[in-house]
Amino acid sequence: MSSKVWLITGTSSGFGRSLVSSVLARGDRVIATSRSLEPIHNLEGTSPNLRLLQLDVTAGEAVLKGKLEEAVAVWGRIDVLVNNAGSCHLGILEEGGSALVRKQYEVNVFGLLDVTVACLPYMRAQKEGTVVVMGSRSAWTAETIGLGAYGSSKAAIHALAETLTVELAQFNIRVLLVEPSAFRTRMVRTADNYNMENRIPAYDGTREENMRGYDSRDGKQAGDPDKAMDAVVDVVRGEGRAEGKPWPGYLFLGKEADRDVRAKCKIMTERLDEWCEVVKGVDFED
């Protein structure tokens, strides 16, 4: 397989940093981006196949269009766009309200879409490309205290990825929605947890118990981010564990993701069966 050019957002730590290493190990080229270059300056000069680019996904359409021009100018193309940049804002919905949700969506939804839209003209001109969307198991398990803003942002990009899949197929552009469970990244440590002015005393016990739970699990998550990103590279390149398999569209990562997605599908199927007469009984009679 010929060398691919990857543009990866959010490479300062976690999945992004692991993915940079995995891609370079396969001989592909990487343009690694971060909102600030300071957290990734130690990558500079580590590989002739690596370039660094400052890119803030919330900078707006005009700025991001210019950033993509810079990225394409490096090696003349972008074969794989990985939308990895993201943030996590935990909070009680009544306390945070729409301000909490808007803050979460700026990066996870609108930033992701703006970067993708800026990149797609180049992929359409190439008549091929791959867009990777880093979602989350949380899109399937949003019935978790404090996870409303984050989980709904991941549900939103789940839907966007599905629509992009059918819209871009005519241009030979593939979309991969990656939905990992809990991994040992810095997500919990860097999360903006319950940081809001409108604290409601009635939720004090719930909030404190929830934070203790997250803190107790941090660093003990089952998922290995290096193994996860190796799997993503396998799928994109069609080799290793993905060799000979059809393009999946969805890639769930982690035993907890397997468990939780199956459980949610079971619940939905059971509800459809239980309420079948109501569900099917509201259409016009032909």
C-alpha positions in Angstrom: 0.0 0.0 0.0 1.3 3.5 -0.9 2.0 5.9 1.9 -1.0 7.8 3.2 -1.1 11.4 4.6 -3.0 11.7 7.8 -4.2 14.9 9.4 -5.0 14.3 13.1 -6.5 16.8 15.4 -6.0 16.9 19.1 -2.6 15.2 19.3 -1.3 16.6 22.6 -2.2 13.5 24.6 -4.4 10.4 24.8 -5.8 8.8 21.7 -4.3 11.5 19.5 -0.7 11.0 20.7 -1.1 7.2 20.5 -2.5 7.5 16.9 0.5 9.6 15.7 2.9 6.9 16.9 0.8 4.1 15.3 0.5 5.8 12.0 4.2 6.6 11.8 5.1 3.1 12.7 3.3 1.9 9.5 5.4 4.3 7.3 2.6 6.8 6.7 3.0 10.5 7.0 1.3 12.6 9.7 0.3 16.2 10.1 -0.3 16.4 13.9 -2.3 19.3 15.2 -3.1 20.9 18.5 -4.8 24.0 19.7 -1.4 25.2 20.9 2.0 23.9 19.6 3.5 23.9 23.1 2.1 20.5 24.2 3.4 18.8 21.0 6.7 20.6 20.5 8.5 17.5 21.8 7.4 15.7 18.7 9.2 18.0 16.4 12.1 16.4 14.6 11.2 12.9 15.8 10.4 11.6 12.3 10.8 12.9 8.7 7.2 11.8 8.1 5.9 14.1 10.8 4.8 17.8 10.6 3.2 19.9 13.3 0.4 22.4 12.7 -1.3 24.7 15.2 -5.1 24.2 14.7 -7.9 25.3 17.0 -11.0 23.5 15.8 -13.2 26.3 17.2 -11.4 29.0 15.2 -14.3 29.3 12.7 -14.8 28.3 9.1 -12.6 31.0 7.5 -9.6 30.3 9.7 -9.9 26.6 9.3 -10.1 26.9 5.6 -6.7 28.6 5.7 -5.3 25.9 8.0 -6.4 23.1 5.7 -4.6 25.0 2.8 -1.5 24.9 4.9 -1.9 21.2 5.7 -2.4 20.2 2.1 0.6 22.3 1.0 2.9 20.1 3.1 2.6 16.9 1.0 0.0 17.9 -1.6 -2.9 15.9 -0.2 -4.8 14.7 2.8 -5.8 11.0 2.6 -7.1 10.5 6.1 -8.7 13.1 8.4 -9.0 12.1 12.0 -11.4 14.2 14.1 -9.9 13.4 17.5 -9.9 16.8 19.2 -12.5 16.9 21.9 -13.4 18.1 25.4 -15.4 16.8 28.3 -17.6 18.9 30.5 -19.4 17.0 33.2 -22.3 18.7 34.9 -25.9 18.4 36.2 -28.1 19.6 33.3 -30.3 21.8 35.6 -27.2 23.5 37.0 -25.4 24.0 33.7 -28.4 24.5 31.4 -27.9 25.4 27.7 -24.6 27.2 28.5 -23.0 23.9 29.5 -24.3 22.1 26.4 -23.2 24.9 24.0 -19.7 24.9 25.5 -19.5 21.2 25.0 -20.8 21.3 21.4 -18.4 24.1 20.3 -15.5 21.6 20.2 -17.1 18.2 19.9 -19.7 19.0 17.3 -19.3 22.3 15.6 -15.5 22.2 15.6 -15.5 18.7 14.2 -17.9 19.7 11.5 -16.0 22.8 10.5 -12.7 20.9 10.2 -14.4 18.2 8.1 -16.1 20.7 5.8 -12.7 22.5 5.3 -11.1 19.2 4.3 -13.7 17.7 2.0 -13.0 19.8 -1.1 -9.5 18.3 -1.3 -10.8 14.8 -0.8 -13.4 15.3 -3.5 -10.8 16.6 -5.9 -8.6 13.5 -5.1 -11.7 11.3 -5.7 -10.9 9.4 -2.5 -10.4 9.9 1.2 -11.2 8.7 4.7 -12.8 10.7 7.5 -12.5 9.2 11.0 -14.8 10.5 13.6 -13.9 9.8 17.2 -17.2 9.2 19.0 -17.8 7.5 22.3 -19.6 4.7 24.0 -21.3 7.5 25.9 -23.6 8.1 22.9 -25.2 4.8 23.9 -25.0 5.3 27.7 -26.1 8.9 28.3 -28.3 7.7 31.1 -25.4 8.5 33.4 -25.5 11.4 35.9 -23.4 14.4 34.8 -22.9 13.0 31.3 -25.7 14.8 29.5 -23.7 17.4 27.7 -20.8 15.1 26.7 -23.0 12.1 25.8 -25.4 14.2 23.7 -22.4 15.7 21.8 -21.2 12.2 21.0 -24.7 11.2 19.9 -24.8 14.2 17.7 -21.6 13.3 15.9 -22.7 9.7 15.6 -25.7 11.0 13.6 -23.4 13.4 11.6 -21.1 10.5 10.7 -24.0 8.4 9.5 -25.2 11.2 7.2 -21.7 12.0 6.0 -21.4 8.3 5.1 -24.2 8.4 2.6 -23.5 11.9 1.3 -19.8 11.2 0.6 -20.0 7.7 -0.8 -20.5 9.0 -4.3 -17.0 10.7 -4.1 -15.3 7.5 -2.9 -14.8 9.0 0.6 -15.2 6.6 3.5 -16.4 7.5 7.0 -15.4 5.5 10.1 -17.2 6.2 13.4 -15.0 5.1 16.3 -16.8 4.6 19.6 -14.5 3.6 22.4 -15.4 2.8 26.0 -13.3 4.0 29.0 -9.5 4.1 28.2 -6.5 5.3 30.2 -6.3 8.7 28.6 -6.3 12.1 30.3 -10.0 12.8 29.6 -11.1 12.6 33.2 -8.1 14.6 34.5 -8.6 17.4 31.9 -12.4 17.4 32.1 -14.1 20.6 33.2 -16.0 18.9 35.9 -19.0 20.6 37.5 -17.3 23.9 37.0 -20.4 26.1 37.0 -21.7 29.1 39.0 -25.3 27.9 39.4 -24.8 25.1 42.0 -28.1 23.9 43.4 -27.7 22.5 47.0 -30.3 19.8 46.3 -27.7 18.1 44.0 -24.7 18.4 46.3 -24.7 14.8 47.4 -25.3 13.5 43.9 -22.5 15.7 42.4 -20.0 14.7 45.1 -20.7 11.0 44.8 -20.5 11.2 41.0 -17.1 12.9 41.1 -15.7 10.4 43.7 -16.8 7.7 41.3 -14.9 9.2 38.3 -11.8 9.9 40.5 -11.7 6.3 41.8 -11.8 4.9 38.3 -9.2 7.3 36.8 -6.1 5.4 35.8 -7.8 2.0 36.2 -9.8 2.1 33.0 -9.7 -1.2 31.1 -8.8 0.2 27.7 -5.3 0.5 26.3 -5.1 3.6 24.0 -2.1 2.3 22.1 -3.9 -0.9 21.2 -7.1 1.0 20.3 -5.2 3.3 17.8 -3.4 0.4 16.3 -6.8 -1.1 15.6 -7.9 2.2 13.9 -4.9 2.1 11.7 -5.5 -1.5 10.8 -9.0 -0.7 9.7 -8.1 2.4 7.7 -5.2 0.6 5.9 -7.1 -2.7 5.6 -4.4 -4.7 7.2 -3.6 -6.7 10.3 -6.9 -7.6 12.1 -8.9 -5.8 9.4 -7.3 -7.6 6.4 -9.9 -9.1 4.1 -12.8 -7.7 6.1 -15.4 -5.3 4.6 -15.3 -1.6 5.6 -17.2 -1.5 9.0 -18.4 2.0 9.2 -18.6 1.6 12.9 -15.7 0.6 15.1 -16.5 -0.1 18.8 -13.5 -0.4 21.0 -13.2 -2.0 24.4 -15.1 -4.8 26.2 -17.2 -2.3 28.0 -18.3 -0.8 24.6 -19.2 -4.3 23.4 -21.2 -4.9 26.6 -23.0 -1.6 26.7 -23.9 -1.3 23.0 -25.3 -4.8 23.0 -27.3 -4.0 26.2 -28.8 -0.9 24.7 -29.7 -2.7 21.5 -31.4 -5.4 23.6 -33.4 -2.8 25.5 -34.5 -1.1 22.2 -35.6 -4.4 20.7 -37.5 -5.3 23.8 -39.3 -2.0 23.8 -40.3 -2.4 20.2 -41.6 -5.9 20.8 -43.5 -4.9 24.0 -45.1 -1.9 22.4 -45.4 -3.3 18.9 -49.2 -2.7 18.6 -48.8 0.9 19.6 -45.7 1.5 17.4 -47.3 0.0 14.3 -50.8 1.2 15.0 -50.5 4.9 14.2 -50.0 4.9 10.4 -52.8 5.7 7.9 -54.8 2.7 6.8 -54.0 2.1 3.1 
